[in-house]
Amino acid sequence: MVIADNLSNSSRIGVERIEELSGKKVTFYEYDICDKSLVDELFSKEKIDAVIHFAALKAVGESVEKPLEYYENNLISTLNLLDSMQKHGVMKFIFSSSATVYGNPQKLPVTEDMPLSWLNPYGATKVMIEQILTDFAYANKSFKAVALRYFNPAGAHKSGKIGEDPNGIPNNLFPFVAQFASGKRDKLMVFGDDYPTPDGTCIRDYIHVMDLAEGHVAALKAFDSDKNMNVYNLGTGKGSSVFDIIKAFSKACGRELEYEIGPRRPNNADAPASYADCSKAARELNWEAKRSLDEMCEDSWRWQTENPNGFE
Ligand code: UFG
């Protein structure tokens, strides 16, 4: 296995732990894949069968403030990979897409055939890359691409050795709640309780990161299908509110987590509810999420308590 990462929001220690847990040697390149010459060099040196493209900037709020950085980083990196793949005859590509491509979904659960839209530059990059893959696959009949539309990844590896370690204050609910529960953050704020949902807070489809990882393995195995560009939702099909998460995490960490109700996120950026119909992945990839919300909270809490300062 070969990993290329510029370590802008990750750690070399994470790579060592992957080796430890998998028992497999990883060839690691501290490369920024926006650098075309480095990508070409990597493809010349290594024998690559398939590419899984996880590398991207992913903070919604930051993307509104720094749109050019998002377009440049997310698009150029993808174009560089596709170009090198074409040159070196590598034909299998898995892309980390996102439920964000559905914008504010008008129908639930969300199915893959629903119209795409975006609410911010980050979301726009995901929609654009899916389009680039569709066009590239149309022009190159032996190229096969799969875009996996992740819903809300949560949890950590059961060993407590790999988990989320975002730079600075976490943007996302799960790592924020974990850091709050450990005493690293002073205040847990619920961003709005006046949404048109049963308890007034937003509903999302949280999926255990290990289920997500298994979704990639399933997609790799299913590359023989006839279509050369495919998209799949990866979620659990179940919606949980912000209050549901706080309650489940309180159970996992063994104390009632207190919170405050704050205003909604700026610009009405949150869709009130989003959860996936995952029947296409079940049918065509023979994959479904197996782990519960309680497991996501337990594993995330284990990671947080055993690594209070992340990978450092
Ligand atoms: N929330 C809080 N308090 C916090 C953090 C979050 O109440 O401190 C709320 C949010 O307002 C939202 C819910 O918790 O209602 C989930 O927020 P996240 O940031 O964890 O997740 P999002 O659904 O906003 O975004 C995630 C990914 C995006 C992706 C999107 C796709 O972070 O990259 O899912 O739907 F685009």
Residues whose N, C-alpha, C, O or C-beta is under 5 A from the ligand:
A	BS01	UFG	K58 S98 A99 T100 Y150 F151 N171 N172 L173 F174 F176 M189 V190 F191 C202 R204 V242 D270
